[in-house]
Amino acid sequence: MPTETNDWVLAMSSDALPEGKATRVEVSGTSVLLVRTTDGSIFAVSARCTHQGAPLDRGALNLRGSDPTVTCPAHGSMFSLVDGRVRRGPATQPVSAFESRVHDGHVELRRRP
């Protein structure tokens, strides 16, 4: 069960997060998609598409370049994993994005301002 440390919230064990694969976790009542890249960066965004609520953890990942993305499996909306912005519609609203860190062997998250 996630616990809060200041404004950081425990999401999962760092060792349990695979590289290059979307992983869905529940954090403080929110479904979050986590992705670890080959360089060790961890991205976290809301796991539900803002267009019609499809599960983004089932979508295609593009982890190359400076703006990695996830594409919704239902209608093709594309979102930045960096900040949640819409990169391609039909979605018009961004998904929530989270800052991430590894602390004491666990992935912790907090909402981006």
Backbone as XML, in Angstrom:
<?xml version="1.0"?>
<chain id="A" units="angstrom">
  <residue number="1" name="MET">
    <atom name="N" x="0.851" y="-1.186" z="0.000"/>
    <atom name="CA" x="0.000" y="0.000" z="0.000"/>
    <atom name="C" x="0.889" y="1.239" z="0.000"/>
  </residue>
  <residue number="2" name="PRO">
    <atom name="N" x="0.615" y="2.202" z="-0.897"/>
    <atom name="CA" x="1.436" y="3.402" z="-0.959"/>
    <atom name="C" x="1.387" y="4.196" z="0.341"/>
  </residue>
  <residue number="3" name="THR">
    <atom name="N" x="2.517" y="4.767" z="0.694"/>
    <atom name="CA" x="2.577" y="5.651" z="1.850"/>
    <atom name="C" x="3.171" y="6.976" z="1.424"/>
  </residue>
  <residue number="4" name="GLU">
    <atom name="N" x="2.824" y="8.042" z="2.147"/>
    <atom name="CA" x="3.284" y="9.374" z="1.793"/>
    <atom name="C" x="4.449" y="9.795" z="2.669"/>
  </residue>
  <residue number="5" name="THR">
    <atom name="N" x="5.470" y="10.389" z="2.035"/>
    <atom name="CA" x="6.607" y="10.978" z="2.717"/>
    <atom name="C" x="6.676" y="12.410" z="2.226"/>
  </residue>
  <residue number="6" name="ASN">
    <atom name="N" x="6.269" y="13.358" z="3.086"/>
    <atom name="CA" x="6.091" y="14.748" z="2.657"/>
    <atom name="C" x="5.092" y="14.738" z="1.515"/>
  </residue>
  <residue number="7" name="ASP">
    <atom name="N" x="5.473" y="15.278" z="0.338"/>
    <atom name="CA" x="4.540" y="15.239" z="-0.785"/>
    <atom name="C" x="4.873" y="14.122" z="-1.770"/>
  </residue>
  <residue number="8" name="TRP">
    <atom name="N" x="5.887" y="13.323" z="-1.471"/>
    <atom name="CA" x="6.226" y="12.156" z="-2.282"/>
    <atom name="C" x="5.399" y="10.962" z="-1.813"/>
  </residue>
  <residue number="9" name="VAL">
    <atom name="N" x="4.932" y="10.150" z="-2.759"/>
    <atom name="CA" x="4.111" y="8.985" z="-2.454"/>
    <atom name="C" x="4.812" y="7.738" z="-2.994"/>
  </residue>
  <residue number="10" name="LEU">
    <atom name="N" x="4.928" y="6.740" z="-2.147"/>
    <atom name="CA" x="5.539" y="5.472" z="-2.526"/>
    <atom name="C" x="4.660" y="4.778" z="-3.560"/>
  </residue>
  <residue number="11" name="ALA">
    <atom name="N" x="5.258" y="4.374" z="-4.695"/>
    <atom name="CA" x="4.493" y="3.716" z="-5.758"/>
    <atom name="C" x="4.762" y="2.220" z="-5.821"/>
  </residue>
  <residue number="12" name="MET">
    <atom name="N" x="6.051" y="1.833" z="-5.780"/>
    <atom name="CA" x="6.408" y="0.423" z="-5.893"/>
    <atom name="C" x="7.895" y="0.251" z="-5.644"/>
  </residue>
  <residue number="13" name="SER">
    <atom name="N" x="8.325" y="-0.985" z="-5.508"/>
    <atom name="CA" x="9.743" y="-1.291" z="-5.379"/>
    <atom name="C" x="10.440" y="-0.974" z="-6.698"/>
  </residue>
  <residue number="14" name="SER">
    <atom name="N" x="11.583" y="-0.340" z="-6.619"/>
    <atom name="CA" x="12.346" y="-0.010" z="-7.818"/>
    <atom name="C" x="12.743" y="-1.261" z="-8.592"/>
  </residue>
  <residue number="15" name="ASP">
    <atom name="N" x="13.086" y="-2.323" z="-7.875"/>
    <atom name="CA" x="13.495" y="-3.577" z="-8.517"/>
    <atom name="C" x="12.371" y="-4.219" z="-9.322"/>
  </residue>
  <residue number="16" name="ALA">
    <atom name="N" x="11.122" y="-3.926" z="-8.989"/>
    <atom name="CA" x="9.979" y="-4.532" z="-9.665"/>
    <atom name="C" x="9.582" y="-3.802" z="-10.947"/>
  </residue>
  <residue number="17" name="LEU">
    <atom name="N" x="10.188" y="-2.648" z="-11.206"/>
    <atom name="CA" x="9.840" y="-1.874" z="-12.401"/>
    <atom name="C" x="10.745" y="-2.287" z="-13.565"/>
  </residue>
  <residue number="18" name="PRO">
    <atom name="N" x="10.178" y="-2.975" z="-14.561"/>
    <atom name="CA" x="11.003" y="-3.436" z="-15.677"/>
    <atom name="C" x="11.403" y="-2.280" z="-16.597"/>
  </residue>
  <residue number="19" name="GLU">
    <atom name="N" x="12.418" y="-2.508" z="-17.359"/>
    <atom name="CA" x="12.894" y="-1.515" z="-18.312"/>
    <atom name="C" x="12.098" y="-1.613" z="-19.613"/>
  </residue>
  <residue number="20" name="GLY">
    <atom name="N" x="11.627" y="-0.454" z="-20.115"/>
    <atom name="CA" x="10.989" y="-0.403" z="-21.423"/>
    <atom name="C" x="9.599" y="-0.969" z="-21.524"/>
  </residue>
  <residue number="21" name="LYS">
    <atom name="N" x="8.956" y="-1.228" z="-20.398"/>
    <atom name="CA" x="7.617" y="-1.818" z="-20.399"/>
    <atom name="C" x="6.696" y="-0.968" z="-19.522"/>
  </residue>
  <residue number="22" name="ALA">
    <atom name="N" x="5.493" y="-0.712" z="-20.003"/>
    <atom name="CA" x="4.514" y="0.045" z="-19.223"/>
    <atom name="C" x="4.061" y="-0.782" z="-18.029"/>
  </residue>
  <residue number="23" name="THR">
    <atom name="N" x="4.058" y="-0.158" z="-16.863"/>
    <atom name="CA" x="3.608" y="-0.804" z="-15.641"/>
    <atom name="C" x="2.558" y="0.089" z="-15.000"/>
  </residue>
  <residue number="24" name="ARG">
    <atom name="N" x="1.440" y="-0.501" z="-14.633"/>
    <atom name="CA" x="0.349" y="0.266" z="-14.032"/>
    <atom name="C" x="0.347" y="0.045" z="-12.527"/>
  </residue>
  <residue number="25" name="VAL">
    <atom name="N" x="0.255" y="1.157" z="-11.776"/>
    <atom name="CA" x="0.166" y="1.097" z="-10.320"/>
    <atom name="C" x="-0.956" y="2.025" z="-9.869"/>
  </residue>
  <residue number="26" name="GLU">
    <atom name="N" x="-1.472" y="1.767" z="-8.677"/>
    <atom name="CA" x="-2.467" y="2.645" z="-8.055"/>
    <atom name="C" x="-1.755" y="3.456" z="-6.992"/>
  </residue>
  <residue number="27" name="VAL">
    <atom name="N" x="-1.842" y="4.773" z="-7.091"/>
    <atom name="CA" x="-1.187" y="5.667" z="-6.144"/>
    <atom name="C" x="-2.209" y="6.693" z="-5.675"/>
  </residue>
  <residue number="28" name="SER">
    <atom name="N" x="-2.527" y="6.647" z="-4.405"/>
    <atom name="CA" x="-3.489" y="7.597" z="-3.811"/>
    <atom name="C" x="-4.776" y="7.696" z="-4.624"/>
  </residue>
  <residue number="29" name="GLY">
    <atom name="N" x="-5.302" y="6.541" z="-5.046"/>
    <atom name="CA" x="-6.567" y="6.513" z="-5.764"/>
    <atom name="C" x="-6.466" y="6.845" z="-7.247"/>
  </residue>
  <residue number="30" name="THR">
    <atom name="N" x="-5.250" y="6.992" z="-7.767"/>
    <atom name="CA" x="-5.048" y="7.314" z="-9.177"/>
    <atom name="C" x="-4.279" y="6.184" z="-9.855"/>
  </residue>
  <residue number="31" name="SER">
    <atom name="N" x="-4.764" y="5.759" z="-11.022"/>
    <atom name="CA" x="-4.033" y="4.780" z="-11.824"/>
    <atom name="C" x="-2.920" y="5.509" z="-12.562"/>
  </residue>
  <residue number="32" name="VAL">
    <atom name="N" x="-1.688" y="5.027" z="-12.374"/>
    <atom name="CA" x="-0.513" y="5.687" z="-12.950"/>
    <atom name="C" x="0.253" y="4.698" z="-13.811"/>
  </residue>
  <residue number="33" name="LEU">
    <atom name="N" x="0.682" y="5.161" z="-14.983"/>
    <atom name="CA" x="1.540" y="4.389" z="-15.871"/>
    <atom name="C" x="2.980" y="4.777" z="-15.567"/>
  </residue>
  <residue number="34" name="LEU">
    <atom name="N" x="3.801" y="3.797" z="-15.235"/>
    <atom name="CA" x="5.233" y="4.007" z="-14.989"/>
    <atom name="C" x="6.027" y="3.340" z="-16.093"/>
  </residue>
  <residue number="35" name="VAL">
    <atom name="N" x="7.110" y="4.006" z="-16.517"/>
    <atom name="CA" x="8.006" y="3.446" z="-17.526"/>
    <atom name="C" x="9.437" y="3.795" z="-17.148"/>
  </residue>
  <residue number="36" name="ARG">
    <atom name="N" x="10.310" y="2.770" z="-17.136"/>
    <atom name="CA" x="11.742" y="2.996" z="-16.927"/>
    <atom name="C" x="12.434" y="2.836" z="-18.283"/>
  </residue>
  <residue number="37" name="THR">
    <atom name="N" x="13.287" y="3.808" z="-18.636"/>
    <atom name="CA" x="14.014" y="3.749" z="-19.896"/>
    <atom name="C" x="15.368" y="3.074" z="-19.696"/>
  </residue>
  <residue number="38" name="THR">
    <atom name="N" x="16.059" y="2.818" z="-20.797"/>
    <atom name="CA" x="17.358" y="2.150" z="-20.721"/>
    <atom name="C" x="18.393" y="2.983" z="-19.972"/>
  </residue>
  <residue number="39" name="ASP">
    <atom name="N" x="18.224" y="4.305" z="-19.936"/>
    <atom name="CA" x="19.182" y="5.143" z="-19.197"/>
    <atom name="C" x="18.797" y="5.298" z="-17.726"/>
  </residue>
  <residue number="40" name="GLY">
    <atom name="N" x="17.728" y="4.617" z="-17.295"/>
    <atom name="CA" x="17.318" y="4.657" z="-15.894"/>
    <atom name="C" x="16.295" y="5.720" z="-15.552"/>
  </residue>
  <residue number="41" name="SER">
    <atom name="N" x="15.920" y="6.566" z="-16.517"/>
    <atom name="CA" x="14.876" y="7.566" z="-16.267"/>
    <atom name="C" x="13.547" y="6.867" z="-16.028"/>
  </residue>
  <residue number="42" name="ILE">
    <atom name="N" x="12.739" y="7.443" z="-15.147"/>
    <atom name="CA" x="11.410" y="6.891" z="-14.878"/>
    <atom name="C" x="10.383" y="7.970" z="-15.172"/>
  </residue>
  <residue number="43" name="PHE">
    <atom name="N" x="9.432" y="7.637" z="-16.046"/>
    <atom name="CA" x="8.353" y="8.547" z="-16.396"/>
    <atom name="C" x="7.064" y="8.043" z="-15.777"/>
  </residue>
  <residue number="44" name="ALA">
    <atom name="N" x="6.202" y="8.977" z="-15.386"/>
    <atom name="CA" x="4.930" y="8.622" z="-14.759"/>
    <atom name="C" x="3.840" y="9.588" z="-15.212"/>
  </residue>
  <residue number="45" name="VAL">
    <atom name="N" x="2.777" y="9.035" z="-15.779"/>
    <atom name="CA" x="1.610" y="9.815" z="-16.193"/>
    <atom name="C" x="0.353" y="9.043" z="-15.814"/>
  </residue>
  <residue number="46" name="SER">
    <atom name="N" x="-0.769" y="9.739" z="-15.814"/>
    <atom name="CA" x="-2.042" y="9.078" z="-15.560"/>
    <atom name="C" x="-2.223" y="7.940" z="-16.560"/>
  </residue>
  <residue number="47" name="ALA">
    <atom name="N" x="-2.768" y="6.824" z="-16.105"/>
    <atom name="CA" x="-2.899" y="5.643" z="-16.949"/>
    <atom name="C" x="-4.189" y="5.615" z="-17.762"/>
  </residue>
  <residue number="48" name="ARG">
    <atom name="N" x="-4.982" y="6.671" z="-17.722"/>
    <atom name="CA" x="-6.240" y="6.721" z="-18.475"/>
    <atom name="C" x="-6.197" y="7.842" z="-19.498"/>
  </residue>
  <residue number="49" name="CYS">
    <atom name="N" x="-6.544" y="7.521" z="-20.742"/>
    <atom name="CA" x="-6.611" y="8.522" z="-21.802"/>
    <atom name="C" x="-7.706" y="9.536" z="-21.473"/>
  </residue>
  <residue number="50" name="THR">
    <atom name="N" x="-7.430" y="10.798" z="-21.730"/>
    <atom name="CA" x="-8.417" y="11.851" z="-21.445"/>
    <atom name="C" x="-9.508" y="11.933" z="-22.508"/>
  </residue>
  <residue number="51" name="HIS">
    <atom name="N" x="-9.367" y="11.196" z="-23.593"/>
    <atom name="CA" x="-10.386" y="11.217" z="-24.648"/>
    <atom name="C" x="-11.597" y="10.380" z="-24.250"/>
  </residue>
  <residue number="52" name="GLN">
    <atom name="N" x="-11.375" y="9.092" z="-23.977"/>
    <atom name="CA" x="-12.495" y="8.230" z="-23.585"/>
    <atom name="C" x="-12.109" y="7.225" z="-22.511"/>
  </residue>
  <residue number="53" name="GLY">
    <atom name="N" x="-11.003" y="7.468" z="-21.821"/>
    <atom name="CA" x="-10.653" y="6.662" z="-20.662"/>
    <atom name="C" x="-9.975" y="5.333" z="-20.917"/>
  </residue>
  <residue number="54" name="ALA">
    <atom name="N" x="-9.506" y="5.093" z="-22.133"/>
    <atom name="CA" x="-8.831" y="3.822" z="-22.430"/>
    <atom name="C" x="-7.546" y="3.700" z="-21.608"/>
  </residue>
  <residue number="55" name="PRO">
    <atom name="N" x="-7.129" y="2.462" z="-21.311"/>
    <atom name="CA" x="-5.933" y="2.234" z="-20.491"/>
    <atom name="C" x="-4.641" y="2.477" z="-21.280"/>
  </residue>
  <residue number="56" name="LEU">
    <atom name="N" x="-3.916" y="3.520" z="-20.920"/>
    <atom name="CA" x="-2.678" y="3.848" z="-21.626"/>
    <atom name="C" x="-1.566" y="2.829" z="-21.391"/>
  </residue>
  <residue number="57" name="ASP">
    <atom name="N" x="-1.652" y="2.060" z="-20.298"/>
    <atom name="CA" x="-0.627" y="1.040" z="-20.057"/>
    <atom name="C" x="-0.692" y="-0.081" z="-21.093"/>
  </residue>
  <residue number="58" name="ARG">
    <atom name="N" x="-1.733" y="-0.114" z="-21.896"/>
    <atom name="CA" x="-1.839" y="-1.086" z="-22.994"/>
    <atom name="C" x="-1.445" y="-0.470" z="-24.331"/>
  </residue>
  <residue number="59" name="GLY">
    <atom name="N" x="-1.033" y="0.801" z="-24.311"/>
    <atom name="CA" x="-0.678" y="1.507" z="-25.534"/>
    <atom name="C" x="0.774" y="1.323" z="-25.926"/>
  </residue>
  <residue number="60" name="ALA">
    <atom name="N" x="1.089" y="1.753" z="-27.133"/>
    <atom name="CA" x="2.453" y="1.650" z="-27.664"/>
    <atom name="C" x="3.330" y="2.742" z="-27.068"/>
  </residue>
  <residue number="61" name="LEU">
    <atom name="N" x="4.538" y="2.359" z="-26.685"/>
    <atom name="CA" x="5.518" y="3.300" z="-26.150"/>
    <atom name="C" x="6.539" y="3.648" z="-27.224"/>
  </residue>
  <residue number="62" name="ASN">
    <atom name="N" x="6.947" y="4.904" z="-27.263"/>
    <atom name="CA" x="8.085" y="5.327" z="-28.071"/>
    <atom name="C" x="9.034" y="6.010" z="-27.096"/>
  </residue>
  <residue number="63" name="LEU">
    <atom name="N" x="10.105" y="5.324" z="-26.728"/>
    <atom name="CA" x="11.015" y="5.822" z="-25.704"/>
    <atom name="C" x="12.270" y="6.453" z="-26.294"/>
  </residue>
  <residue number="64" name="ARG">
    <atom name="N" x="12.324" y="6.622" z="-27.607"/>
    <atom name="CA" x="13.479" y="7.242" z="-28.253"/>
    <atom name="C" x="13.320" y="8.754" z="-28.320"/>
  </residue>
  <residue number="65" name="GLY">
    <atom name="N" x="14.425" y="9.455" z="-28.299"/>
    <atom name="CA" x="14.393" y="10.900" z="-28.456"/>
    <atom name="C" x="14.164" y="11.633" z="-27.153"/>
  </residue>
  <residue number="66" name="SER">
    <atom name="N" x="14.029" y="12.942" z="-27.265"/>
    <atom name="CA" x="13.918" y="13.788" z="-26.073"/>
    <atom name="C" x="12.487" y="13.895" z="-25.550"/>
  </residue>
  <residue number="67" name="ASP">
    <atom name="N" x="11.508" y="13.438" z="-26.311"/>
    <atom name="CA" x="10.114" y="13.510" z="-25.874"/>
    <atom name="C" x="9.446" y="12.149" z="-26.053"/>
  </residue>
  <residue number="68" name="PRO">
    <atom name="N" x="9.721" y="11.208" z="-25.137"/>
    <atom name="CA" x="9.096" y="9.887" z="-25.247"/>
    <atom name="C" x="7.579" y="9.994" z="-25.114"/>
  </residue>
  <residue number="69" name="THR">
    <atom name="N" x="6.875" y="9.072" z="-25.755"/>
    <atom name="CA" x="5.413" y="9.146" z="-25.790"/>
    <atom name="C" x="4.767" y="7.791" z="-25.539"/>
  </residue>
  <residue number="70" name="VAL">
    <atom name="N" x="3.470" y="7.862" z="-25.226"/>
    <atom name="CA" x="2.607" y="6.688" z="-25.180"/>
    <atom name="C" x="1.413" y="6.996" z="-26.075"/>
  </residue>
  <residue number="71" name="THR">
    <atom name="N" x="0.982" y="5.988" z="-26.846"/>
    <atom name="CA" x="-0.151" y="6.147" z="-27.759"/>
    <atom name="C" x="-1.319" y="5.320" z="-27.252"/>
  </residue>
  <residue number="72" name="CYS">
    <atom name="N" x="-2.473" y="5.950" z="-27.158"/>
    <atom name="CA" x="-3.685" y="5.281" z="-26.678"/>
    <atom name="C" x="-4.051" y="4.138" z="-27.625"/>
  </residue>
  <residue number="73" name="PRO">
    <atom name="N" x="-4.335" y="2.945" z="-27.074"/>
    <atom name="CA" x="-4.672" y="1.804" z="-27.924"/>
    <atom name="C" x="-6.056" y="1.906" z="-28.558"/>
  </residue>
  <residue number="74" name="ALA">
    <atom name="N" x="-6.918" y="2.772" z="-28.047"/>
    <atom name="CA" x="-8.287" y="2.844" z="-28.565"/>
    <atom name="C" x="-8.419" y="3.734" z="-29.799"/>
  </residue>
  <residue number="75" name="HIS">
    <atom name="N" x="-7.957" y="4.976" z="-29.718"/>
    <atom name="CA" x="-8.185" y="5.923" z="-30.811"/>
    <atom name="C" x="-6.935" y="6.642" z="-31.280"/>
  </residue>
  <residue number="76" name="GLY">
    <atom name="N" x="-5.771" y="6.267" z="-30.762"/>
    <atom name="CA" x="-4.521" y="6.795" z="-31.283"/>
    <atom name="C" x="-4.027" y="8.114" z="-30.718"/>
  </residue>
  <residue number="77" name="SER">
    <atom name="N" x="-4.678" y="8.631" z="-29.683"/>
    <atom name="CA" x="-4.151" y="9.858" z="-29.070"/>
    <atom name="C" x="-2.756" y="9.573" z="-28.536"/>
  </residue>
  <residue number="78" name="MET">
    <atom name="N" x="-1.862" y="10.544" z="-28.696"/>
    <atom name="CA" x="-0.483" y="10.379" z="-28.256"/>
    <atom name="C" x="-0.167" y="11.435" z="-27.200"/>
  </residue>
  <residue number="79" name="PHE">
    <atom name="N" x="0.475" y="10.985" z="-26.110"/>
    <atom name="CA" x="0.802" y="11.861" z="-24.992"/>
    <atom name="C" x="2.286" y="11.813" z="-24.682"/>
  </residue>
  <residue number="80" name="SER">
    <atom name="N" x="2.835" y="12.963" z="-24.305"/>
    <atom name="CA" x="4.219" y="13.030" z="-23.860"/>
    <atom name="C" x="4.330" y="12.370" z="-22.493"/>
  </residue>
  <residue number="81" name="LEU">
    <atom name="N" x="5.337" y="11.514" z="-22.332"/>
    <atom name="CA" x="5.591" y="10.924" z="-21.020"/>
    <atom name="C" x="6.328" y="11.897" z="-20.109"/>
  </residue>
  <residue number="82" name="VAL">
    <atom name="N" x="6.885" y="12.952" z="-20.671"/>
    <atom name="CA" x="7.621" y="13.947" z="-19.888"/>
    <atom name="C" x="6.669" y="14.843" z="-19.104"/>
  </residue>
  <residue number="83" name="ASP">
    <atom name="N" x="5.647" y="15.377" z="-19.788"/>
    <atom name="CA" x="4.769" y="16.349" z="-19.128"/>
    <atom name="C" x="3.279" y="16.094" z="-19.345"/>
  </residue>
  <residue number="84" name="GLY">
    <atom name="N" x="2.914" y="15.026" z="-20.025"/>
    <atom name="CA" x="1.507" y="14.672" z="-20.222"/>
    <atom name="C" x="0.799" y="15.388" z="-21.353"/>
  </residue>
  <residue number="85" name="ARG">
    <atom name="N" x="1.491" y="16.309" z="-22.056"/>
    <atom name="CA" x="0.839" y="17.068" z="-23.131"/>
    <atom name="C" x="0.379" y="16.160" z="-24.267"/>
  </residue>
  <residue number="86" name="VAL">
    <atom name="N" x="-0.702" y="16.582" z="-24.923"/>
    <atom name="CA" x="-1.218" y="15.874" z="-26.097"/>
    <atom name="C" x="-0.270" y="16.159" z="-27.261"/>
  </residue>
  <residue number="87" name="ARG">
    <atom name="N" x="0.209" y="15.108" z="-27.892"/>
    <atom name="CA" x="1.068" y="15.236" z="-29.070"/>
    <atom name="C" x="0.279" y="14.959" z="-30.345"/>
  </residue>
  <residue number="88" name="ARG">
    <atom name="N" x="-0.829" y="14.210" z="-30.215"/>
    <atom name="CA" x="-1.710" y="13.943" z="-31.353"/>
    <atom name="C" x="-3.080" y="13.592" z="-30.791"/>
  </residue>
  <residue number="89" name="GLY">
    <atom name="N" x="-4.137" y="14.118" z="-31.397"/>
    <atom name="CA" x="-5.507" y="13.862" z="-30.966"/>
    <atom name="C" x="-6.011" y="12.524" z="-31.452"/>
  </residue>
  <residue number="90" name="PRO">
    <atom name="N" x="-7.240" y="12.225" z="-31.110"/>
    <atom name="CA" x="-8.345" y="13.122" z="-30.847"/>
    <atom name="C" x="-8.402" y="13.732" z="-29.435"/>
  </residue>
  <residue number="91" name="ALA">
    <atom name="N" x="-7.630" y="13.265" z="-28.483"/>
    <atom name="CA" x="-7.664" y="13.879" z="-27.144"/>
    <atom name="C" x="-7.287" y="15.349" z="-27.258"/>
  </residue>
  <residue number="92" name="THR">
    <atom name="N" x="-7.914" y="16.174" z="-26.420"/>
    <atom name="CA" x="-7.589" y="17.609" z="-26.397"/>
    <atom name="C" x="-7.025" y="18.028" z="-25.047"/>
  </residue>
  <residue number="93" name="GLN">
    <atom name="N" x="-7.184" y="17.182" z="-24.036"/>
    <atom name="CA" x="-6.702" y="17.488" z="-22.693"/>
    <atom name="C" x="-5.494" y="16.608" z="-22.354"/>
  </residue>
  <residue number="94" name="PRO">
    <atom name="N" x="-4.485" y="17.175" z="-21.691"/>
    <atom name="CA" x="-3.321" y="16.372" z="-21.305"/>
    <atom name="C" x="-3.684" y="15.371" z="-20.211"/>
  </residue>
  <residue number="95" name="VAL">
    <atom name="N" x="-2.815" y="14.379" z="-20.036"/>
    <atom name="CA" x="-2.930" y="13.490" z="-18.887"/>
    <atom name="C" x="-2.079" y="14.089" z="-17.772"/>
  </residue>
  <residue number="96" name="SER">
    <atom name="N" x="-2.399" y="13.766" z="-16.537"/>
    <atom name="CA" x="-1.601" y="14.243" z="-15.409"/>
    <atom name="C" x="-0.212" y="13.627" z="-15.479"/>
  </residue>
  <residue number="97" name="ALA">
    <atom name="N" x="0.791" y="14.431" z="-15.161"/>
    <atom name="CA" x="2.172" y="13.944" z="-15.147"/>
    <atom name="C" x="2.703" y="14.043" z="-13.719"/>
  </residue>
  <residue number="98" name="PHE">
    <atom name="N" x="3.644" y="13.176" z="-13.405"/>
    <atom name="CA" x="4.211" y="13.105" z="-12.061"/>
    <atom name="C" x="5.727" y="13.185" z="-12.131"/>
  </residue>
  <residue number="99" name="GLU">
    <atom name="N" x="6.315" y="13.814" z="-11.125"/>
    <atom name="CA" x="7.755" y="13.728" z="-10.938"/>
    <atom name="C" x="8.024" y="12.368" z="-10.323"/>
  </residue>
  <residue number="100" name="SER">
    <atom name="N" x="9.195" y="11.814" z="-10.588"/>
    <atom name="CA" x="9.526" y="10.517" z="-10.006"/>
    <atom name="C" x="10.944" y="10.543" z="-9.456"/>
  </residue>
  <residue number="101" name="ARG">
    <atom name="N" x="11.175" y="9.671" z="-8.492"/>
    <atom name="CA" x="12.517" y="9.492" z="-7.944"/>
    <atom name="C" x="12.599" y="8.095" z="-7.356"/>
  </residue>
  <residue number="102" name="VAL">
    <atom name="N" x="13.831" y="7.605" z="-7.206"/>
    <atom name="CA" x="14.059" y="6.362" z="-6.498"/>
    <atom name="C" x="14.663" y="6.733" z="-5.153"/>
  </residue>
  <residue number="103" name="HIS">
    <atom name="N" x="14.014" y="6.272" z="-4.082"/>
    <atom name="CA" x="14.437" y="6.590" z="-2.720"/>
    <atom name="C" x="14.351" y="5.321" z="-1.885"/>
  </residue>
  <residue number="104" name="ASP">
    <atom name="N" x="15.446" y="4.938" z="-1.274"/>
    <atom name="CA" x="15.492" y="3.735" z="-0.432"/>
    <atom name="C" x="14.947" y="2.499" z="-1.149"/>
  </residue>
  <residue number="105" name="GLY">
    <atom name="N" x="15.271" y="2.371" z="-2.442"/>
    <atom name="CA" x="14.876" y="1.187" z="-3.193"/>
    <atom name="C" x="13.441" y="1.181" z="-3.694"/>
  </residue>
  <residue number="106" name="HIS">
    <atom name="N" x="12.752" y="2.328" z="-3.585"/>
    <atom name="CA" x="11.367" y="2.408" z="-4.021"/>
    <atom name="C" x="11.181" y="3.578" z="-4.981"/>
  </residue>
  <residue number="107" name="VAL">
    <atom name="N" x="10.272" y="3.416" z="-5.929"/>
    <atom name="CA" x="9.873" y="4.513" z="-6.808"/>
    <atom name="C" x="8.866" y="5.354" z="-6.036"/>
  </residue>
  <residue number="108" name="GLU">
    <atom name="N" x="9.119" y="6.649" z="-5.982"/>
    <atom name="CA" x="8.194" y="7.596" z="-5.348"/>
    <atom name="C" x="7.759" y="8.622" z="-6.384"/>
  </residue>
  <residue number="109" name="LEU">
    <atom name="N" x="6.518" y="9.092" z="-6.232"/>
    <atom name="CA" x="5.929" y="10.043" z="-7.172"/>
    <atom name="C" x="5.349" y="11.237" z="-6.441"/>
  </residue>
  <residue number="110" name="ARG">
    <atom name="N" x="5.270" y="12.349" z="-7.169"/>
    <atom name="CA" x="4.463" y="13.484" z="-6.740"/>
    <atom name="C" x="3.984" y="14.214" z="-7.962"/>
  </residue>
  <residue number="111" name="ARG">
    <atom name="N" x="2.805" y="14.801" z="-7.851"/>
    <atom name="CA" x="2.228" y="15.514" z="-8.993"/>
    <atom name="C" x="3.099" y="16.677" z="-9.395"/>
  </residue>
  <residue number="112" name="ARG">
    <atom name="N" x="3.203" y="16.874" z="-10.695"/>
    <atom name="CA" x="3.943" y="18.043" z="-11.200"/>
    <atom name="C" x="3.109" y="19.293" z="-10.936"/>
  </residue>
  <residue number="113" name="PRO">
    <atom name="N" x="3.797" y="20.379" z="-10.582"/>
    <atom name="CA" x="3.061" y="21.634" z="-10.335"/>
    <atom name="C" x="2.397" y="22.175" z="-11.579"/>
  </residue>
</chain>
